[in-house]
């Protein structure tokens, strides 16, 4: 089993789903959840949670956040 397959199997353990305090309730936003034991972070659409999610290993998530903070928002 690959690491990616393991990450997708842990979705039941994702907890602490939250969205940014800067999110506008009438606009598109995402929620982030974590499975600390499996070292996975996942993102899902707040308005369509049943559509699924994207999951990232801890290293990939840290790199994404680091780049987002460094480069800033793009509109």
C-alpha positions in Angstrom: 0.0 0.0 0.0 1.4 3.4 -0.9 1.5 6.4 1.4 -1.1 8.1 -0.7 -3.5 5.2 -0.3 -2.9 5.2 3.5 -3.7 8.9 3.6 -7.0 8.5 1.9 -8.0 5.7 4.2 -7.7 7.8 7.3 -10.4 10.3 6.4 -12.6 8.9 9.3 -10.0 10.1 11.8 -9.9 13.7 10.6 -10.9 16.0 13.4 -10.9 19.7 14.2 -12.5 20.8 10.9 -12.3 24.6 10.8 -12.3 27.5 8.4 -10.5 30.8 8.5 -11.9 33.4 10.8 -11.6 35.8 7.8 -13.9 33.7 5.7 -17.0 35.4 4.4 -20.1 33.1 5.0 -21.5 34.1 1.6 -18.4 33.3 -0.4 -16.5 30.2 -1.4 -14.2 28.9 1.3 -12.7 25.6 2.5 -12.3 23.8 5.8 -9.2 22.2 7.0 -9.1 19.0 9.2 -6.2 17.0 10.7 -5.4 13.4 11.6 -2.5 13.9 13.9 -1.8 10.2 14.2 -1.6 9.6 10.5 0.2 12.9 9.8 -2.5 14.0 7.3 -4.2 17.4 6.7 -7.2 17.5 4.5 -9.2 20.3 2.8 -12.8 20.2 1.8 -15.4 22.6 0.3 -17.5 24.2 3.1 -20.6 24.4 1.0 -20.3 20.8 -0.4 -18.7 18.6 2.2 -20.1 15.5 0.6 -18.1 16.1 -2.6 -14.9 14.7 -1.0 -11.6 16.1 0.1 -8.0 16.6 -0.8 -5.5 15.1 1.7 -1.8 16.0 2.1 1.0 14.5 4.1 2.4 16.8 6.8 5.5 17.8 4.8 3.5 18.7 1.7 1.0 20.7 3.9 3.9 22.6 5.6 5.4 23.5 2.2 2.1 24.7 0.9 1.4 26.9 3.9 5.0 28.3 3.8 4.6 29.2 0.2 1.2 30.7 0.7 2.4 32.9 3.5 5.6 34.0 1.6 3.8 34.8 -1.7 0.6 36.2 -0.2 -2.9 36.1 -1.6 -3.6 36.4 -5.3 -7.0 37.7 -6.4 
